[in-house]
Amino acid sequence: MKVGYARVSTFEQDLDLQMDALEKEGCDRIFCDQGESGAKASRPEWDNCLDHLRKGDTLVIWKLDRASRSTKHLREGSKCHPTLNLPDSAALALCLLASHR
């Protein structure tokens, strides 16, 4: 299953570009946070997205900074989350859409 995640930091920002890309990629389910900083370790829909992921799923995001402010922050957060801390390192794929351009 392809699971998408989109985020903007303020309510004034628009999710349309990210949503269009996730839909075009064929995501089966899309989670969105609006008005949530990427610096936060916990965001409502990000947490729901991670809870939804299962072995073999692909997490699809527009750019890495939509999930986290830094690679270090993302790695630290993934160690605390049971879905991302799977023993099989190939159990979860990550698709960055902005890298396809």
DOKOLPA-605061 format. One record per residue (C-alpha): residue number from 1; residue in one letter; chain; x, y, z. Coordinates in pm, 1 decimal, decimal comma. Layout:
REM DOKOLPA-605061
+-----+------+------+----------+----------+----------+
| pos | code | unit |       xx |       yy |       zz |
+-----+------+------+----------+----------+----------+
| NUM |    A |    A |        X |        Y |        Z |
...
+-----+------+------+----------+----------+----------+
//
This chain:
REM DOKOLPA-605061
+-----+------+------+----------+----------+----------+
| pos | code | unit |       xx |       yy |       zz |
+-----+------+------+----------+----------+----------+
|   1 |    M |    A |      0,0 |      0,0 |      0,0 |
|   2 |    K |    A |    118,7 |    352,7 |    -75,7 |
|   3 |    V |    A |     62,2 |    584,7 |    219,0 |
|   4 |    G |    A |    109,0 |    956,7 |    157,7 |
|   5 |    Y |    A |    190,3 |   1238,1 |    398,0 |
|   6 |    A |    A |    163,9 |   1613,1 |    334,7 |
|   7 |    R |    A |    240,3 |   1900,3 |    571,1 |
|   8 |    V |    A |    245,9 |   2278,0 |    573,8 |
|   9 |    S |    A |    361,0 |   2485,8 |    868,5 |
|  10 |    T |    A |     86,8 |   2747,8 |    865,1 |
|  11 |    F |    A |   -284,0 |   2761,9 |    784,6 |
|  12 |    E |    A |   -207,4 |   3026,4 |    521,0 |
|  13 |    Q |    A |     -0,1 |   2779,1 |    319,4 |
|  14 |    D |    A |   -160,5 |   2552,6 |     61,5 |
|  15 |    L |    A |   -141,8 |   2171,8 |     50,6 |
|  16 |    D |    A |   -256,6 |   2149,8 |   -314,8 |
|  17 |    L |    A |     83,9 |   2093,2 |   -478,4 |
|  18 |    Q |    A |    171,9 |   1813,6 |   -237,2 |
|  19 |    M |    A |   -175,5 |   1658,3 |   -255,4 |
|  20 |    D |    A |   -174,8 |   1659,6 |   -635,8 |
|  21 |    A |    A |    164,6 |   1486,3 |   -641,0 |
|  22 |    L |    A |     57,4 |   1224,0 |   -384,3 |
|  23 |    E |    A |   -263,9 |   1152,1 |   -574,5 |
|  24 |    K |    A |    -73,6 |   1129,2 |   -903,5 |
|  25 |    E |    A |    166,9 |    882,2 |   -738,2 |
|  26 |    G |    A |   -134,6 |    662,7 |   -658,5 |
|  27 |    C |    A |   -140,4 |    683,8 |   -279,6 |
|  28 |    D |    A |   -411,7 |    466,4 |   -128,8 |
|  29 |    R |    A |   -434,2 |    682,8 |    183,7 |
|  30 |    I |    A |   -308,6 |   1037,6 |    246,6 |
|  31 |    F |    A |   -253,4 |   1203,7 |    584,1 |
|  32 |    C |    A |   -221,4 |   1584,7 |    609,5 |
|  33 |    D |    A |   -104,9 |   1820,7 |    882,1 |
|  34 |    Q |    A |   -171,9 |   2192,1 |    839,9 |
|  35 |    G |    A |    -33,5 |   2450,1 |   1080,1 |
|  36 |    E |    A |    217,4 |   2202,2 |   1224,7 |
|  37 |    S |    A |    591,9 |   2267,7 |   1237,9 |
|  38 |    G |    A |    824,6 |   1995,3 |   1113,8 |
|  39 |    A |    A |   1036,6 |   2058,6 |   1420,8 |
|  40 |    K |    A |    768,5 |   1899,5 |   1639,0 |
|  41 |    A |    A |    839,5 |   1536,6 |   1719,7 |
|  42 |    S |    A |    468,8 |   1463,5 |   1739,2 |
|  43 |    R |    A |    210,6 |   1591,2 |   1491,6 |
|  44 |    P |    A |   -146,0 |   1452,5 |   1486,8 |
|  45 |    E |    A |   -165,6 |   1324,9 |   1128,5 |
|  46 |    W |    A |    204,5 |   1230,4 |   1111,4 |
|  47 |    D |    A |    147,8 |   1008,2 |   1413,5 |
|  48 |    N |    A |   -166,1 |    861,3 |   1251,8 |
|  49 |    C |    A |     28,6 |    803,0 |    930,4 |
|  50 |    L |    A |    304,4 |    615,4 |   1112,1 |
|  51 |    D |    A |     47,1 |    410,0 |   1303,4 |
|  52 |    H |    A |   -120,4 |    318,8 |    974,7 |
|  53 |    L |    A |    198,1 |    187,4 |    808,2 |
|  54 |    R |    A |    249,6 |   -187,1 |    782,5 |
|  55 |    K |    A |    532,7 |   -407,3 |    665,4 |
|  56 |    G |    A |    568,6 |   -376,5 |    288,9 |
|  57 |    D |    A |    401,6 |    -32,7 |    266,1 |
|  58 |    T |    A |    560,0 |    263,6 |     92,8 |
|  59 |    L |    A |    559,7 |    600,5 |    268,0 |
|  60 |    V |    A |    528,2 |    871,3 |      2,8 |
|  61 |    I |    A |    616,6 |   1233,9 |     80,3 |
|  62 |    W |    A |    688,8 |   1535,6 |   -139,5 |
|  63 |    K |    A |   1023,1 |   1620,2 |     22,3 |
|  64 |    L |    A |   1206,0 |   1489,6 |    327,0 |
|  65 |    D |    A |   1148,3 |   1817,7 |    512,0 |
|  66 |    R |    A |    773,1 |   1746,4 |    510,8 |
|  67 |    A |    A |    839,9 |   1460,2 |    754,3 |
|  68 |    S |    A |   1113,0 |   1620,7 |    963,2 |
|  69 |    R |    A |   1338,3 |   1923,6 |    988,6 |
|  70 |    S |    A |   1655,2 |   1715,1 |    969,0 |
|  71 |    T |    A |   1769,4 |   1362,1 |    898,5 |
|  72 |    K |    A |   1888,2 |   1338,1 |   1258,1 |
|  73 |    H |    A |   1543,4 |   1439,9 |   1385,5 |
|  74 |    L |    A |   1377,2 |   1182,0 |   1158,1 |
|  75 |    R |    A |   1612,6 |    904,4 |   1268,9 |
|  76 |    E |    A |   1562,2 |    984,4 |   1636,8 |
|  77 |    G |    A |   1185,5 |    985,7 |   1594,9 |
|  78 |    S |    A |   1183,5 |    659,5 |   1400,3 |
|  79 |    K |    A |   1367,6 |    479,1 |   1680,6 |
|  80 |    C |    A |   1078,2 |    558,5 |   1913,8 |
|  81 |    H |    A |    806,5 |    446,4 |   1675,3 |
|  82 |    P |    A |    726,8 |     73,5 |   1657,2 |
|  83 |    T |    A |    629,1 |     81,0 |   1288,4 |
|  84 |    L |    A |    956,1 |    238,1 |   1175,5 |
|  85 |    N |    A |   1169,0 |     37,6 |   1414,1 |
|  86 |    L |    A |   1103,1 |   -288,8 |   1230,3 |
|  87 |    P |    A |   1370,7 |   -557,1 |   1249,1 |
|  88 |    D |    A |   1358,1 |   -607,2 |    872,3 |
|  89 |    S |    A |   1520,4 |   -291,4 |    732,3 |
|  90 |    A |    A |   1358,0 |   -350,6 |    392,5 |
|  91 |    A |    A |   1009,2 |   -364,4 |    544,8 |
|  92 |    L |    A |    927,3 |     -3,2 |    464,1 |
|  93 |    A |    A |   1008,7 |    195,6 |    150,7 |
|  94 |    L |    A |   1026,3 |    574,7 |    129,1 |
|  95 |    C |    A |    938,8 |    757,6 |   -191,1 |
|  96 |    L |    A |   1042,4 |   1124,0 |   -217,9 |
|  97 |    L |    A |    843,3 |   1281,5 |   -500,3 |
|  98 |    A |    A |   1048,8 |   1599,7 |   -534,7 |
|  99 |    S |    A |   1352,0 |   1387,3 |   -622,1 |
| 100 |    H |    A |   1167,3 |   1256,8 |   -929,9 |
| 101 |    R |    A |   1186,7 |   1596,7 |  -1103,0 |
+-----+------+------+----------+----------+----------+
//
